[in-house]
Amino acid sequence: MDRFRRGNNTSPPSSSREVAPGRKRPSIGRAAENLQCKFLASFRNVRKRASRDRLAQEKMSPFFAAFFHLPSELHIHILCSLSICDLLALRRTCRALNDLITLCGPAIVRFWVRNRMGTLHVKLYPPPPPLGADLQYLLAMRRRHIASLRLTQELACFVLRDTLRYTSDRQRQMWKSVCERMLSMVFTVGYFLEEHRRVILERDLGRIRPRSCIGYDICTTPGIIEQEREIVKGLDPPLRLQYFYMYCFMVQVLTRKLRPPTYAGKVEKLVRGWTRQPVCSEDIAFVLVLGGISQVAKLLACKNYSERRRLLHTFITRLSPHESVNWRSHWRDLGVTSRALLDDIPCTSIGITQLDQIWEPVIAEMMRPESRDLTEHQKARYEEVRASKKYINELMGYDVLRGRPADGDNDDSDGDDGEEP
């Protein structure tokens, strides 16, 4: 900007025919020679590129050449039998295969939507039109599925951390049942958090603000009940309360993992640096809203408390334009792809919903006596679950560790089922 200001303050340039004193006028022959050199250089580059393509075709095996002469229907049939990982690896082999996969992209997407995707995936994330479908839809769905699977495994490990020492068939069957039950719920919670983040970014980015409020800032704001109500309408009505219990259990585990271990004494906490301020609810809300389930899975995968705190600090600081050099790429990972919105981030204030007001106000409205969204049994059971905080037992329908009914006698419970003391 300073360079443009200096250019605006200078006097207007003189005529192109005027030559500064002491300088010679450039000759026409030299200008023509420079133009000829540039033309020959570009011609050489074209010839080199054509020769490389010709050599590649000559080196192509007969089988590979015959493969490209097959009808497009056979190409689509062969590519649809591959996994997404194989398609990505195949695209990196050569330009010809990359162009072929890109050309067959809409047909591959339609095949995956019809035959390999679940109804929950297609319902929450509707596929693009048939003519406008590309592989980016499949890649985005693959990232969401991998994040849900990793978080499900981490939550199951937290629940069954004591029973994993055994290798009996009963324990393996319990592990499988817990993972299968959680996976669809974790995927739905990820959808809710992703939509919640989209609403917040659309609200705060690109607005016209007064000069006194310009500056990058992350703050906490009240809940967005109207927008959350629209998001909840897209969920399956009979399972809305189960999805909320899954979210509460996720927050419960994340809060437990982001505080120092209770077994450590004062000396050990001092040596390890655990005496500093614990993670506050604003940081947890920051990770849930902007990081989503993928970042939660990364935090829970850390081996100890120090690594989790370090990763949390890195995630928060790398989004700041004043503390990170690659902050643009990190914001693109969150879905901000517009260059204008990226330029607006250094001078904007982004409001993150308070942790206790994410999803809870909507459920509180559904629990009112005049509301017909939930049954009377669900409303009565909701108060009991909120008081005991045994979300995982309510999700599974029984005490996971003891194999008893969820409403059984659990007076001798030692808190190993992921509950907060």
DADALIN-V380665 format. One record per residue. N is the residue number from 1. RES is the residue in one letter. PSI is psi in radians with two decimals (NA if undefined). OMEGA is omega in degrees with one decimal (999 if undefined). NEAR is the number of other C-alpha atoms within 8 Angstrom. Layout:
N:RES:PSI:OMEGA:NEAR / N:RES:PSI:OMEGA:NEAR
//
This chain:
1:M:-0.67:178.0:4 / 2:D:-0.63:179.7:5 / 3:R:-0.68:178.5:6 / 4:F:-0.61:178.2:7 / 5:R:-0.75:178.4:8 / 6:R:-0.62:178.0:8 / 7:G:-0.54:-180.0:7 / 8:N:-0.49:-177.2:7 / 9:N:-0.32:-179.1:6 / 10:T:2.89:179.3:6 / 11:S:2.71:-178.6:5 / 12:P:2.56:-177.9:4 / 13:P:2.65:179.9:4 / 14:S:3.08:-178.4:5 / 15:S:2.65:-177.2:5 / 16:S:-0.35:-179.6:5 / 17:R:-0.31:-179.9:4 / 18:E:2.40:180.0:6 / 19:V:2.36:-179.8:8 / 20:A:2.56:179.5:5 / 21:P:2.45:179.2:4 / 22:G:-0.03:-179.7:4 / 23:R:2.49:-179.6:6 / 24:K:2.58:177.1:5 / 25:R:2.29:-179.3:5 / 26:P:2.40:-177.0:6 / 27:S:2.68:-179.8:6 / 28:I:-0.61:179.9:6 / 29:G:-0.70:179.1:6 / 30:R:-0.68:177.9:8 / 31:A:-0.70:177.9:9 / 32:A:-0.62:178.3:8 / 33:E:-0.73:177.5:8 / 34:N:-0.70:177.8:8 / 35:L:-0.67:179.1:8 / 36:Q:-0.69:178.9:8 / 37:C:-0.74:179.4:8 / 38:K:-0.70:179.6:8 / 39:F:-0.74:179.7:8 / 40:L:-0.64:179.4:8 / 41:A:-0.75:177.9:8 / 42:S:-0.64:178.5:8 / 43:F:-0.69:178.0:8 / 44:R:-0.71:179.4:8 / 45:N:-0.70:178.3:8 / 46:V:-0.74:179.8:8 / 47:R:-0.68:177.8:8 / 48:K:-0.72:-179.9:8 / 49:R:-0.72:178.0:8 / 50:A:-0.66:178.6:8 / 51:S:-0.66:177.8:8 / 52:R:-0.76:178.6:8 / 53:D:-0.66:179.2:8 / 54:R:-0.70:177.3:8 / 55:L:-0.67:178.4:8 / 56:A:-0.68:178.1:8 / 57:Q:-0.61:178.7:7 / 58:E:-0.64:179.9:6 / 59:K:-0.20:-178.5:6 / 60:M:2.32:-178.9:8 / 61:S:2.73:178.3:6 / 62:P:-0.64:178.6:6 / 63:F:-0.73:-179.2:6 / 64:F:-0.68:178.3:8 / 65:A:-0.69:178.0:9 / 66:A:-0.53:179.1:8 / 67:F:-0.69:-178.6:7 / 68:F:-0.28:177.9:6 / 69:H:0.01:177.6:6 / 70:L:2.75:175.3:8 / 71:P:2.73:-178.1:6 / 72:S:-0.50:178.7:6 / 73:E:-0.68:177.5:6 / 74:L:-0.63:175.6:8 / 75:H:-0.80:-179.3:10 / 76:I:-0.72:180.0:11 / 77:H:-0.68:179.7:8 / 78:I:-0.77:-177.3:8 / 79:L:-0.52:179.5:10 / 80:C:-0.35:178.1:10 / 81:S:-0.11:-179.6:6 / 82:L:2.74:174.4:8 / 83:S:2.97:-179.6:7 / 84:I:-0.63:177.1:8 / 85:C:-0.71:178.4:6 / 86:D:-0.65:177.7:8 / 87:L:-0.72:178.1:11 / 88:L:-0.70:178.0:8 / 89:A:-0.62:-179.7:8 / 90:L:-0.56:179.2:10 / 91:R:-0.43:-178.7:11 / 92:R:-0.02:-177.6:8 / 93:T:-0.88:-179.2:8 / 94:C:2.94:-178.0:8 / 95:R:-0.58:-177.9:8 / 96:A:-0.76:178.5:6 / 97:L:-0.60:176.8:10 / 98:N:-0.76:177.8:12 / 99:D:-0.66:-179.9:8 / 100:L:-0.77:179.8:8 / 101:I:-0.67:177.3:11 / 102:T:-0.68:179.4:9 / 103:L:-0.64:179.8:7 / 104:C:0.14:-176.6:10 / 105:G:-0.88:179.4:11 / 106:P:-0.71:179.6:13 / 107:A:-0.65:178.8:9 / 108:I:-0.71:179.5:12 / 109:V:-0.76:178.8:13 / 110:R:-0.67:179.0:10 / 111:F:-0.76:-179.2:10 / 112:W:-0.66:179.8:10 / 113:V:-0.66:-177.6:10 / 114:R:-0.62:-166.9:7 / 115:N:-0.49:-170.7:6 / 116:R:-0.23:179.7:7 / 117:M:2.55:176.8:9 / 118:G:2.87:179.4:6 / 119:T:-0.54:179.2:6 / 120:L:-0.72:179.6:7 / 121:H:-0.80:-176.9:10 / 122:V:-0.56:-179.7:11 / 123:K:-0.75:-178.9:7 / 124:L:-0.65:-179.2:10 / 125:Y:1.52:-178.5:6 / 126:P:2.44:-179.9:7 / 127:P:2.74:177.7:8 / 128:P:2.97:177.0:7 / 129:P:2.69:-176.9:6 / 130:P:-0.70:-178.1:8 / 131:L:-0.39:-178.7:5 / 132:G:0.15:-178.9:7 / 133:A:2.47:174.8:13 / 134:D:3.10:-175.6:10 / 135:L:-0.25:179.4:11 / 136:Q:-0.56:176.7:6 / 137:Y:-0.79:178.6:11 / 138:L:-0.68:179.8:10 / 139:L:-0.70:177.9:9 / 140:A:-0.73:178.0:8 / 141:M:-0.60:177.8:9 / 142:R:-0.73:177.7:8 / 143:R:-0.72:179.2:8 / 144:R:-0.71:-179.5:11 / 145:H:-0.71:179.3:9 / 146:I:-0.73:178.3:8 / 147:A:-0.72:178.6:11 / 148:S:-0.71:-179.5:14 / 149:L:-0.74:179.7:9 / 150:R:-0.75:179.2:10 / 151:L:-0.66:176.9:14 / 152:T:-0.73:178.4:12 / 153:Q:-0.71:179.1:9 / 154:E:-0.71:178.1:11 / 155:L:-0.68:177.5:10 / 156:A:-0.65:176.2:12 / 157:C:-0.65:178.5:9 / 158:F:-0.67:-179.1:10 / 159:V:-0.76:-172.1:10 / 160:L:0.52:-175.5:11 / 161:R:-0.51:178.7:9 / 162:D:-0.63:-177.7:6 / 163:T:-0.25:179.7:8 / 164:L:-0.20:177.4:9 / 165:R:-0.35:-178.8:6 / 166:Y:2.66:-178.1:6 / 167:T:0.46:-179.7:7 / 168:S:2.87:179.4:6 / 169:D:-0.59:179.9:6 / 170:R:-0.74:-179.8:6 / 171:Q:-0.64:177.2:11 / 172:R:-0.67:177.3:9 / 173:Q:-0.64:176.8:8 / 174:M:-0.74:177.8:9 / 175:W:-0.78:-178.3:10 / 176:K:-0.72:-179.1:8 / 177:S:-0.68:179.1:8 / 178:V:-0.77:-179.1:10 / 179:C:-0.76:-179.4:11 / 180:E:-0.62:-179.6:8 / 181:R:-0.61:-175.4:9 / 182:M:-0.50:-167.4:10 / 183:L:-0.87:-179.5:11 / 184:S:-0.61:178.6:9 / 185:M:-0.71:177.9:11 / 186:V:-0.69:177.8:14 / 187:F:-0.69:179.5:11 / 188:T:-0.68:176.1:11 / 189:V:-0.68:175.8:12 / 190:G:-0.65:175.7:12 / 191:Y:-0.76:-179.9:9 / 192:F:-0.81:-179.2:10 / 193:L:-0.61:178.5:12 / 194:E:-0.75:176.9:10 / 195:E:-0.64:177.0:9 / 196:H:-0.76:178.0:12 / 197:R:-0.70:179.0:10 / 198:R:-0.74:179.9:9 / 199:V:-0.73:-178.8:9 / 200:I:-0.77:-179.3:11 / 201:L:-0.65:175.8:9 / 202:E:-0.52:-180.0:8 / 203:R:-0.67:-170.3:7 / 204:D:-0.44:-178.4:11 / 205:L:2.47:177.2:11 / 206:G:0.17:179.0:8 / 207:R:2.69:174.9:6 / 208:I:2.08:-175.9:4 / 209:R:2.70:176.6:6 / 210:P:2.75:-177.1:6 / 211:R:-0.52:-177.9:5 / 212:S:-0.33:-176.8:4 / 213:C:0.12:-177.4:8 / 214:I:2.34:178.8:10 / 215:G:2.41:-178.6:8 / 216:Y:2.27:-177.5:12 / 217:D:2.50:174.1:7 / 218:I:2.11:-177.6:8 / 219:C:2.96:177.7:8 / 220:T:2.43:-178.4:9 / 221:T:2.83:176.2:8 / 222:P:3.02:-176.6:7 / 223:G:2.77:177.2:9 / 224:I:1.39:-169.2:7 / 225:I:-0.75:-176.5:9 / 226:E:-0.79:-179.7:6 / 227:Q:-0.68:178.4:9 / 228:E:-0.58:177.8:11 / 229:R:-0.67:176.7:9 / 230:E:-0.62:178.4:8 / 231:I:-0.72:-178.1:11 / 232:V:-0.48:178.8:9 / 233:K:-0.44:178.1:8 / 234:G:-0.12:-179.8:7 / 235:L:2.83:179.7:10 / 236:D:2.11:-175.5:7 / 237:P:-0.80:-178.7:7 / 238:P:-0.35:-175.3:6 / 239:L:0.16:-178.2:8 / 240:R:-0.71:179.9:10 / 241:L:-0.61:176.9:8 / 242:Q:-0.68:176.9:9 / 243:Y:-0.67:178.3:12 / 244:F:-0.67:175.3:10 / 245:Y:-0.65:177.5:12 / 246:M:-0.71:176.0:15 / 247:Y:-0.76:178.7:10 / 248:C:-0.70:178.3:9 / 249:F:-0.65:177.5:10 / 250:M:-0.78:177.5:9 / 251:V:-0.64:178.7:8 / 252:Q:-0.81:180.0:11 / 253:V:-0.73:180.0:12 / 254:L:-0.70:177.4:11 / 255:T:-0.68:179.4:9 / 256:R:-0.67:-177.9:8 / 257:K:-0.31:-178.3:10 / 258:L:0.49:172.0:11 / 259:R:2.69:-176.3:9 / 260:P:2.60:177.3:10 / 261:P:2.49:-178.2:6 / 262:T:-0.35:-177.8:5 / 263:Y:-0.28:-176.4:4 / 264:A:2.39:176.9:8 / 265:G:-3.10:-177.5:7 / 266:K:-0.67:-178.9:6 / 267:V:-0.78:179.8:6 / 268:E:-0.68:177.2:8 / 269:K:-0.65:179.1:12 / 270:L:-0.71:-179.6:9 / 271:V:-0.73:-178.0:7 / 272:R:-0.07:-179.8:7 / 273:G:0.50:-178.1:7 / 274:W:0.19:-178.3:9 / 275:T:-0.07:-179.4:6 / 276:R:-3.13:-176.0:5 / 277:Q:2.24:179.1:4 / 278:P:2.95:-179.5:7 / 279:V:2.26:-178.5:8 / 280:C:2.98:-179.0:6 / 281:S:-0.47:177.7:8 / 282:E:-0.70:178.3:9 / 283:D:-0.67:178.3:8 / 284:I:-0.72:175.9:12 / 285:A:-0.62:177.5:12 / 286:F:-0.78:-179.6:11 / 287:V:-0.73:-178.1:12 / 288:L:-0.75:-174.3:12 / 289:V:-0.89:-175.7:13 / 290:L:-0.52:-179.0:8 / 291:G:-0.63:-179.4:11 / 292:G:-2.94:-175.6:12 / 293:I:-0.42:178.3:12 / 294:S:-0.74:178.6:12 / 295:Q:-0.60:176.2:10 / 296:V:-0.71:177.7:13 / 297:A:-0.67:178.0:12 / 298:K:-0.68:178.8:8 / 299:L:-0.77:-178.9:10 / 300:L:-0.37:179.1:11 / 301:A:-0.22:178.2:7 / 302:C:2.58:-172.8:9 / 303:K:-0.60:-175.9:6 / 304:N:3.10:-175.4:6 / 305:Y:-0.66:-178.8:12 / 306:S:-0.73:178.3:8 / 307:E:-0.65:178.6:9 / 308:R:-0.72:177.2:14 / 309:R:-0.68:-179.9:9 / 310:R:-0.74:178.8:8 / 311:L:-0.65:177.3:9 / 312:L:-0.77:178.6:10 / 313:H:-0.69:179.1:8 / 314:T:-0.72:-179.7:8 / 315:F:-0.66:-178.5:8 / 316:I:-0.74:-175.0:9 / 317:T:-0.48:-176.2:9 / 318:R:-0.25:176.2:13 / 319:L:-0.16:-178.6:12 / 320:S:2.24:177.8:11 / 321:P:-0.34:-178.0:12 / 322:H:-0.19:-177.1:6 / 323:E:-0.16:-178.4:8 / 324:S:2.47:178.4:10 / 325:V:-0.64:-177.0:7 / 326:N:0.64:-176.8:7 / 327:W:-0.47:179.9:11 / 328:R:-0.75:179.8:9 / 329:S:-0.63:178.5:7 / 330:H:-0.64:176.8:10 / 331:W:-0.54:175.1:12 / 332:R:-0.61:177.1:9 / 333:D:-0.42:178.6:7 / 334:L:-0.01:176.9:8 / 335:G:0.00:178.5:7 / 336:V:1.68:-176.7:9 / 337:T:-0.30:-178.9:8 / 338:S:2.32:179.2:6 / 339:R:-0.61:179.1:6 / 340:A:-0.71:178.5:7 / 341:L:-0.62:176.6:11 / 342:L:-0.67:177.0:11 / 343:D:-0.37:-179.1:7 / 344:D:-0.29:-175.8:10 / 345:I:-0.73:-179.0:11 / 346:P:-0.26:-178.9:10 / 347:C:0.75:-179.9:8 / 348:T:2.82:176.8:13 / 349:S:2.03:-176.5:13 / 350:I:2.19:-178.8:12 / 351:G:2.12:177.7:10 / 352:I:2.29:-179.7:12 / 353:T:2.44:178.5:13 / 354:Q:2.55:-172.8:13 / 355:L:-0.69:-177.6:9 / 356:D:0.01:179.4:5 / 357:Q:0.22:173.9:10 / 358:I:2.01:176.1:9 / 359:W:-0.49:-174.2:9 / 360:E:-0.75:179.2:8 / 361:P:-0.60:178.5:10 / 362:V:-0.74:177.5:10 / 363:I:-0.64:178.0:9 / 364:A:-0.65:175.8:8 / 365:E:-0.64:179.0:8 / 366:M:-0.32:-179.8:10 / 367:M:-0.04:179.9:9 / 368:R:2.63:-176.9:7 / 369:P:-0.61:-178.2:4 / 370:E:-0.11:-179.8:4 / 371:S:2.48:179.9:9 / 372:R:0.24:-178.7:6 / 373:D:-0.55:-177.9:6 / 374:L:2.76:179.2:10 / 375:T:2.90:179.3:7 / 376:E:-0.61:177.6:6 / 377:H:-0.71:178.0:6 / 378:Q:-0.66:178.5:8 / 379:K:-0.73:178.8:10 / 380:A:-0.69:179.3:8 / 381:R:-0.51:-179.6:8 / 382:Y:-0.75:179.7:8 / 383:E:-0.66:178.7:8 / 384:E:-0.73:-179.5:8 / 385:V:-0.71:178.9:11 / 386:R:-0.56:179.5:8 / 387:A:-0.68:-178.1:6 / 388:S:-0.38:-178.2:6 / 389:K:0.48:176.9:8 / 390:K:1.18:-176.2:9 / 391:Y:-0.68:-176.1:11 / 392:I:-0.67:177.9:12 / 393:N:-0.61:178.3:11 / 394:E:-0.63:178.9:11 / 395:L:-0.73:-177.1:9 / 396:M:-0.37:-178.5:10 / 397:G:-0.03:178.1:8 / 398:Y:2.90:175.7:11 / 399:D:2.00:-171.1:11 / 400:V:-0.75:-174.1:12 / 401:L:-0.57:-173.5:7 / 402:R:-0.22:178.6:5 / 403:G:0.41:-179.7:7 / 404:R:2.88:173.3:8 / 405:P:2.68:-175.1:8 / 406:A:-0.53:-179.2:9 / 407:D:0.36:-180.0:5 / 408:G:-3.03:-179.3:6 / 409:D:1.92:-179.6:4 / 410:N:0.63:-178.9:5 / 411:D:-0.47:-178.3:4 / 412:D:0.31:-180.0:4 / 413:S:2.39:-178.0:6 / 414:D:0.23:175.0:4 / 415:G:0.37:-179.4:8 / 416:D:0.07:-177.2:8 / 417:D:0.43:175.0:10 / 418:G:0.19:-179.9:10 / 419:E:2.67:176.4:10 / 420:E:2.39:178.3:7 / 421:P:NA:999:3
//
